Protein backbone atom coordinates (compact mmCIF):
# COMPACT_ATOMS: atom_id res chain seq x y z
CA UNK A 1 0.00 0.00 0.00
CA UNK A 2 1.32 3.42 -0.95
CA UNK A 3 1.77 5.52 2.21
CA UNK A 4 2.16 9.31 2.06
CA UNK A 5 3.74 11.18 4.99
CA UNK A 6 4.24 14.88 5.55
CA UNK A 7 2.34 17.89 4.25
CA UNK A 8 2.58 20.31 1.36
CA UNK A 9 3.25 24.03 1.64
CA UNK A 10 -0.32 25.31 1.96
CA UNK A 11 -3.76 23.89 2.78
CA UNK A 12 -4.67 24.15 -0.92
CA UNK A 13 -1.53 22.23 -1.90
CA UNK A 14 -2.34 19.66 0.76
CA UNK A 15 -5.81 19.09 -0.69
CA UNK A 16 -4.25 18.65 -4.11
CA UNK A 17 -1.90 15.98 -2.74
CA UNK A 18 -4.80 14.03 -1.24
CA UNK A 19 -6.98 14.30 -4.35
CA UNK A 20 -4.05 13.25 -6.51
CA UNK A 21 -3.51 10.22 -4.30
CA UNK A 22 -7.17 9.23 -4.66
CA UNK A 23 -7.11 9.75 -8.43
CA UNK A 24 -4.09 7.49 -8.68
CA UNK A 25 -5.90 4.75 -6.76
CA UNK A 26 -8.71 4.90 -9.30
CA UNK A 27 -6.25 4.78 -12.18
CA UNK A 28 -3.97 2.03 -10.88
CA UNK A 29 -6.36 -0.09 -8.83
CA UNK A 30 -3.89 -0.06 -5.93
CA UNK A 31 -4.81 1.20 -2.42
CA UNK A 32 -3.17 4.20 -0.77
CA UNK A 33 -3.03 5.78 2.66
CA UNK A 34 -2.11 9.22 3.92
CA UNK A 35 -1.58 10.07 7.61
CA UNK A 36 -0.29 13.54 8.49
CA UNK A 37 -0.71 16.74 10.50
CA UNK A 38 -2.56 19.30 8.37
CA UNK A 39 -1.98 23.03 8.55
CA UNK A 40 -3.83 25.14 11.09
CA UNK A 41 -7.26 25.56 9.54
CA UNK A 42 -10.99 25.04 9.90
CA UNK A 43 -12.41 22.71 7.25
CA UNK A 44 -16.08 23.42 6.62
CA UNK A 45 -18.45 20.74 5.38
CA UNK A 46 -21.06 21.02 2.65
CA UNK A 47 -23.89 21.77 5.09
CA UNK A 48 -21.83 24.61 6.57
CA UNK A 49 -21.33 26.18 3.15
CA UNK A 50 -25.11 26.34 2.67
CA UNK A 51 -25.77 27.86 6.12
CA UNK A 52 -26.85 31.51 6.42
CA UNK A 53 -24.00 32.25 8.81
CA UNK A 54 -21.26 30.69 6.68
CA UNK A 55 -19.47 33.91 5.70
CA UNK A 56 -19.54 35.10 9.31
CA UNK A 57 -18.14 31.73 10.43
CA UNK A 58 -15.30 31.97 7.90
CA UNK A 59 -14.41 35.42 9.17
CA UNK A 60 -14.44 34.27 12.78
CA UNK A 61 -12.10 31.41 11.93
CA UNK A 62 -9.70 33.68 10.05
CA UNK A 63 -9.71 36.26 12.87
CA UNK A 64 -8.49 33.53 15.21
CA UNK A 65 -5.65 32.43 12.93
CA UNK A 66 -7.39 29.45 11.31
CA UNK A 67 -7.44 29.35 7.52
CA UNK A 68 -11.04 28.67 6.38
CA UNK A 69 -11.17 25.78 3.90
CA UNK A 70 -13.84 23.47 2.49
CA UNK A 71 -13.82 19.69 2.27
CA UNK A 72 -15.69 17.15 0.19
CA UNK A 73 -16.11 14.54 2.93
CA UNK A 74 -17.64 14.73 6.36
CA UNK A 75 -20.26 16.81 8.11
CA UNK A 76 -19.74 19.98 10.11
CA UNK A 77 -16.68 22.18 10.63
CA UNK A 78 -13.52 20.59 12.03
CA UNK A 79 -10.59 22.53 13.50
CA UNK A 80 -7.02 21.43 12.80
CA UNK A 81 -4.53 23.10 15.14
CA UNK A 82 -1.31 21.86 13.54
CA UNK A 83 -1.01 18.98 16.01
CA UNK A 84 -4.22 17.27 14.90
CA UNK A 85 -3.57 14.08 12.93
CA UNK A 86 -5.68 13.40 9.85
CA UNK A 87 -5.86 10.28 7.71
CA UNK A 88 -7.28 9.34 4.33
CA UNK A 89 -7.43 5.80 3.00
CA UNK A 90 -8.51 5.08 -0.55
CA UNK A 91 -9.18 1.60 -1.92
CA UNK A 92 -10.17 0.67 -5.47
CA UNK A 93 -13.76 -0.31 -5.98
CA UNK A 94 -15.74 -1.63 -8.92
CA UNK A 95 -18.45 0.65 -10.29
CA UNK A 96 -21.12 -1.96 -9.57
CA UNK A 97 -20.10 -2.10 -5.91
CA UNK A 98 -19.64 1.65 -5.37
CA UNK A 99 -22.67 2.15 -3.14
CA UNK A 100 -22.50 -1.09 -1.20
CA UNK A 101 -20.42 -1.97 1.80
CA UNK A 102 -20.44 1.50 3.39
CA UNK A 103 -21.51 0.29 6.82
CA UNK A 104 -19.11 -2.65 6.67
CA UNK A 105 -16.27 -0.27 5.92
CA UNK A 106 -17.31 1.99 8.80
CA UNK A 107 -17.44 -0.94 11.19
CA UNK A 108 -14.01 -2.19 10.14
CA UNK A 109 -12.43 1.27 10.26
CA UNK A 110 -13.91 1.99 13.69
CA UNK A 111 -12.34 -1.20 15.04
CA UNK A 112 -8.97 -0.33 13.45
CA UNK A 113 -9.06 3.18 14.87
CA UNK A 114 -9.99 1.87 18.32
CA UNK A 115 -7.03 -0.55 18.16
CA UNK A 116 -4.70 2.32 17.27
CA UNK A 117 -5.96 4.46 20.15
CA UNK A 118 -5.57 1.53 22.52
CA UNK A 119 -1.96 1.15 21.41
CA UNK A 120 -1.48 4.84 22.24
CA UNK A 121 -2.77 4.33 25.76
CA UNK A 122 -6.47 5.10 25.68
CA UNK A 123 -9.47 2.77 25.56
CA UNK A 124 -12.18 4.67 23.66
CA UNK A 125 -15.90 4.13 23.54
CA UNK A 126 -17.86 4.20 20.31
CA UNK A 127 -20.06 7.26 20.12
CA UNK A 128 -19.87 10.83 21.34
CA UNK A 129 -21.36 13.11 23.98
CA UNK A 130 -24.17 15.48 23.03
CA UNK A 131 -22.99 18.78 21.59
CA UNK A 132 -19.76 17.39 20.07
CA UNK A 133 -17.90 18.98 17.17
CA UNK A 134 -18.75 17.56 13.74
CA UNK A 135 -21.56 15.45 15.22
CA UNK A 136 -21.98 12.01 13.70
CA UNK A 137 -22.54 8.36 14.38
CA UNK A 138 -18.98 7.23 13.67
CA UNK A 139 -16.96 8.76 16.50
CA UNK A 140 -14.75 7.58 19.34
CA UNK A 141 -14.57 9.21 22.74
CA UNK A 142 -12.43 9.19 25.87
CA UNK A 143 -12.61 12.27 28.10
CA UNK A 144 -14.57 13.83 25.24
CA UNK A 145 -14.74 13.15 21.52
CA UNK A 146 -11.25 12.67 20.16
CA UNK A 147 -11.73 10.91 16.82
CA UNK A 148 -14.22 10.80 13.99
CA UNK A 149 -14.69 9.05 10.65
CA UNK A 150 -16.37 9.91 7.36
CA UNK A 151 -16.64 8.33 3.91
CA UNK A 152 -17.22 9.29 0.33
CA UNK A 153 -17.55 6.92 -2.56
CA UNK A 154 -16.43 7.59 -6.12
CA UNK A 155 -17.05 5.44 -9.13
CA UNK A 156 -13.59 3.92 -8.85
CA UNK A 157 -12.58 4.32 -5.20
CA UNK A 158 -13.97 4.21 -1.67
CA UNK A 159 -12.44 6.95 0.45
CA UNK A 160 -12.29 6.88 4.25
CA UNK A 161 -11.21 9.99 6.12
CA UNK A 162 -10.89 10.96 9.74
CA UNK A 163 -9.02 12.81 12.46
CA UNK A 164 -7.54 12.24 15.89
CA UNK A 165 -7.24 15.22 18.24
CA UNK A 166 -3.77 14.80 19.70
CA UNK A 167 -3.60 17.90 21.91
CA UNK A 168 -4.88 21.52 21.92
CA UNK A 169 -8.42 20.47 22.87
CA UNK A 170 -8.92 23.84 24.57
CA UNK A 171 -7.85 25.63 21.40
CA UNK A 172 -10.26 23.53 19.36
CA UNK A 173 -13.09 24.35 21.76
CA UNK A 174 -12.29 28.07 21.82
CA UNK A 175 -12.32 28.50 18.04
CA UNK A 176 -15.27 26.23 17.32
CA UNK A 177 -17.59 27.84 19.88
CA UNK A 178 -18.12 31.11 17.92
CA UNK A 179 -17.90 29.34 14.56
CA UNK A 180 -20.63 26.87 15.45
CA UNK A 181 -22.74 29.65 16.96
CA UNK A 182 -22.55 31.51 13.64
CA UNK A 183 -23.58 28.35 11.79
CA UNK A 184 -26.45 27.68 14.20
CA UNK A 185 -25.02 24.33 15.30
CA UNK A 186 -25.30 23.17 18.92
CA UNK A 187 -21.87 22.78 20.50
CA UNK A 188 -20.59 22.16 24.02
CA UNK A 189 -16.88 23.12 24.30
CA UNK A 190 -16.44 20.70 27.22
CA UNK A 191 -17.05 17.73 24.88
CA UNK A 192 -13.78 18.21 22.97
CA UNK A 193 -11.35 15.44 23.88
CA UNK A 194 -7.77 14.69 22.91
CA UNK A 195 -5.06 12.15 23.50
CA UNK A 196 -3.48 14.64 25.88
CA UNK A 197 -6.70 15.04 27.84
CA UNK A 198 -6.94 11.23 28.10
CA UNK A 199 -3.33 11.03 29.35
CA UNK A 200 -2.28 9.02 26.29
CA UNK A 201 0.71 9.22 23.91
CA UNK A 202 1.01 12.58 22.17
CA UNK A 203 4.30 12.20 20.26
CA UNK A 204 3.23 13.10 16.69
CA UNK A 205 5.49 10.63 14.90
CA UNK A 206 4.33 7.77 17.09
CA UNK A 207 0.68 8.73 16.59
CA UNK A 208 1.14 8.81 12.80
CA UNK A 209 2.96 5.49 12.72
CA UNK A 210 0.45 3.78 15.01
CA UNK A 211 -2.51 4.96 12.93
CA UNK A 212 -0.79 3.97 9.69
CA UNK A 213 -0.08 0.47 10.94
CA UNK A 214 -3.67 -0.02 12.10
CA UNK A 215 -5.25 1.38 8.93
CA UNK A 216 -2.96 -0.60 6.63
CA UNK A 217 -4.15 -3.90 8.08
CA UNK A 218 -2.30 -6.72 6.35
CA UNK A 219 -0.96 -4.46 3.61
CA UNK A 220 2.76 -3.68 3.45
CA UNK A 221 3.37 0.07 3.48
CA UNK A 222 5.57 1.72 0.85
CA UNK A 223 6.40 5.15 2.31
CA UNK A 224 6.68 8.33 0.25
CA UNK A 225 7.39 11.81 1.61
CA UNK A 226 5.21 14.71 0.52
CA UNK A 227 7.45 17.58 -0.50
CA UNK A 228 6.99 20.83 1.41
CA UNK A 229 6.55 22.61 -1.93
CA UNK A 230 4.20 20.91 -4.37
CA UNK A 231 5.12 23.23 -7.25
CA UNK A 232 8.47 24.71 -8.37
CA UNK A 233 9.42 28.25 -7.43
CA UNK A 234 9.02 30.89 -10.13
C-alpha positions in Angstrom: 0.0 0.0 0.0 1.3 3.4 -1.0 1.8 5.5 2.2 2.2 9.3 2.1 3.7 11.2 5.0 4.2 14.9 5.6 2.3 17.9 4.3 2.6 20.3 1.4 3.2 24.0 1.6 -0.3 25.3 2.0 -3.8 23.9 2.8 -4.7 24.1 -0.9 -1.5 22.2 -1.9 -2.3 19.7 0.8 -5.8 19.1 -0.7 -4.2 18.6 -4.1 -1.9 16.0 -2.7 -4.8 14.0 -1.2 -7.0 14.3 -4.3 -4.0 13.3 -6.5 -3.5 10.2 -4.3 -7.2 9.2 -4.7 -7.1 9.8 -8.4 -4.1 7.5 -8.7 -5.9 4.8 -6.8 -8.7 4.9 -9.3 -6.3 4.8 -12.2 -4.0 2.0 -10.9 -6.4 -0.1 -8.8 -3.9 -0.1 -5.9 -4.8 1.2 -2.4 -3.2 4.2 -0.8 -3.0 5.8 2.7 -2.1 9.2 3.9 -1.6 10.1 7.6 -0.3 13.5 8.5 -0.7 16.7 10.5 -2.6 19.3 8.4 -2.0 23.0 8.5 -3.8 25.1 11.1 -7.3 25.6 9.5 -11.0 25.0 9.9 -12.4 22.7 7.3 -16.1 23.4 6.6 -18.5 20.7 5.4 -21.1 21.0 2.6 -23.9 21.8 5.1 -21.8 24.6 6.6 -21.3 26.2 3.2 -25.1 26.3 2.7 -25.8 27.9 6.1 -26.9 31.5 6.4 -24.0 32.3 8.8 -21.3 30.7 6.7 -19.5 33.9 5.7 -19.5 35.1 9.3 -18.1 31.7 10.4 -15.3 32.0 7.9 -14.4 35.4 9.2 -14.4 34.3 12.8 -12.1 31.4 11.9 -9.7 33.7 10.0 -9.7 36.3 12.9 -8.5 33.5 15.2 -5.7 32.4 12.9 -7.4 29.4 11.3 -7.4 29.3 7.5 -11.0 28.7 6.4 -11.2 25.8 3.9 -13.8 23.5 2.5 -13.8 19.7 2.3 -15.7 17.1 0.2 -16.1 14.5 2.9 -17.6 14.7 6.4 -20.3 16.8 8.1 -19.7 20.0 10.1 -16.7 22.2 10.6 -13.5 20.6 12.0 -10.6 22.5 13.5 -7.0 21.4 12.8 -4.5 23.1 15.1 -1.3 21.9 13.5 -1.0 19.0 16.0 -4.2 17.3 14.9 -3.6 14.1 12.9 -5.7 13.4 9.8 -5.9 10.3 7.7 -7.3 9.3 4.3 -7.4 5.8 3.0 -8.5 5.1 -0.6 -9.2 1.6 -1.9 -10.2 0.7 -5.5 -13.8 -0.3 -6.0 -15.7 -1.6 -8.9 -18.5 0.6 -10.3 -21.1 -2.0 -9.6 -20.1 -2.1 -5.9 -19.6 1.7 -5.4 -22.7 2.1 -3.1 -22.5 -1.1 -1.2 -20.4 -2.0 1.8 -20.4 1.5 3.4 -21.5 0.3 6.8 -19.1 -2.7 6.7 -16.3 -0.3 5.9 -17.3 2.0 8.8 -17.4 -0.9 11.2 -14.0 -2.2 10.1 -12.4 1.3 10.3 -13.9 2.0 13.7 -12.3 -1.2 15.0 -9.0 -0.3 13.4 -9.1 3.2 14.9 -10.0 1.9 18.3 -7.0 -0.5 18.2 -4.7 2.3 17.3 -6.0 4.5 20.1 -5.6 1.5 22.5 -2.0 1.2 21.4 -1.5 4.8 22.2 -2.8 4.3 25.8 -6.5 5.1 25.7 -9.5 2.8 25.6 -12.2 4.7 23.7 -15.9 4.1 23.5 -17.9 4.2 20.3 -20.1 7.3 20.1 -19.9 10.8 21.3 -21.4 13.1 24.0 -24.2 15.5 23.0 -23.0 18.8 21.6 -19.8 17.4 20.1 -17.9 19.0 17.2 -18.7 17.6 13.7 -21.6 15.5 15.2 -22.0 12.0 13.7 -22.5 8.4 14.4 -19.0 7.2 13.7 -17.0 8.8 16.5 -14.7 7.6 19.3 -14.6 9.2 22.7 -12.4 9.2 25.9 -12.6 12.3 28.1 -14.6 13.8 25.2 -14.7 13.1 21.5 -11.2 12.7 20.2 -11.7 10.9 16.8 -14.2 10.8 14.0 -14.7 9.0 10.7 -16.4 9.9 7.4 -16.6 8.3 3.9 -17.2 9.3 0.3 -17.5 6.9 -2.6 -16.4 7.6 -6.1 -17.1 5.4 -9.1 -13.6 3.9 -8.9 -12.6 4.3 -5.2 -14.0 4.2 -1.7 -12.4 7.0 0.5 -12.3 6.9 4.2 -11.2 10.0 6.1 -10.9 11.0 9.7 -9.0 12.8 12.5 -7.5 12.2 15.9 -7.2 15.2 18.2 -3.8 14.8 19.7 -3.6 17.9 21.9 -4.9 21.5 21.9 -8.4 20.5 22.9 -8.9 23.8 24.6 -7.8 25.6 21.4 -10.3 23.5 19.4 -13.1 24.3 21.8 -12.3 28.1 21.8 -12.3 28.5 18.0 -15.3 26.2 17.3 -17.6 27.8 19.9 -18.1 31.1 17.9 -17.9 29.3 14.6 -20.6 26.9 15.4 -22.7 29.7 17.0 -22.6 31.5 13.6 -23.6 28.4 11.8 -26.4 27.7 14.2 -25.0 24.3 15.3 -25.3 23.2 18.9 -21.9 22.8 20.5 -20.6 22.2 24.0 -16.9 23.1 24.3 -16.4 20.7 27.2 -17.0 17.7 24.9 -13.8 18.2 23.0 -11.4 15.4 23.9 -7.8 14.7 22.9 -5.1 12.1 23.5 -3.5 14.6 25.9 -6.7 15.0 27.8 -6.9 11.2 28.1 -3.3 11.0 29.4 -2.3 9.0 26.3 0.7 9.2 23.9 1.0 12.6 22.2 4.3 12.2 20.3 3.2 13.1 16.7 5.5 10.6 14.9 4.3 7.8 17.1 0.7 8.7 16.6 1.1 8.8 12.8 3.0 5.5 12.7 0.5 3.8 15.0 -2.5 5.0 12.9 -0.8 4.0 9.7 -0.1 0.5 10.9 -3.7 0.0 12.1 -5.2 1.4 8.9 -3.0 -0.6 6.6 -4.2 -3.9 8.1 -2.3 -6.7 6.3 -1.0 -4.5 3.6 2.8 -3.7 3.5 3.4 0.1 3.5 5.6 1.7 0.9 6.4 5.1 2.3 6.7 8.3 0.3 7.4 11.8 1.6 5.2 14.7 0.5 7.4 17.6 -0.5 7.0 20.8 1.4 6.5 22.6 -1.9 4.2 20.9 -4.4 5.1 23.2 -7.3 8.5 24.7 -8.4 9.4 28.2 -7.4 9.0 30.9 -10.1 
